[in-house]
Amino acid sequence: QVQLVESGGGLVEPGGSLRLSCAASGSIFFIKAMGWHRQAPGKQRELVAEIPSGGSTNYADSVKGRFTISRDNAKNTVYLQMNSLKPEDSAVYYCNLRLGPFRMRDYWGQGTQVTVSS
């Protein structure tokens, strides 16, 4: 059993910052990657950022230079620092945990709402 608990969403004005956290617990072995996706109303879920184990981070073009993903391996926790937020960043943000080693299994958090509005 794997659980992902997210926190840190909320309402922020354009140009503001938020920090999301996601703590994973349970039967966690062979972490392939941790990351964040988001889904806005009427749109498909999209990758925001991810940290593969032993690899370099990946970011969506729309957030490069504004968002920073980081990971605390000892705590199985992933963070997303979001700066210079824009209204188009408004969405439900989902934490993702991908486990291996051979058959990939994806786990998702419950989602946290981020709203950027004045």
Secondary structure, 3 states (H helix, E strand, C coil): CEEEEEECCEEECCCCCEEEEEEEEECCCCEEEEEEEEECCCCCCEEEEEEECCCCCEECHHHCCCEEEEEECCCCEEEEEECCCCHHHCEEEEEEEEECCCCCEEEECCCEEEEECC
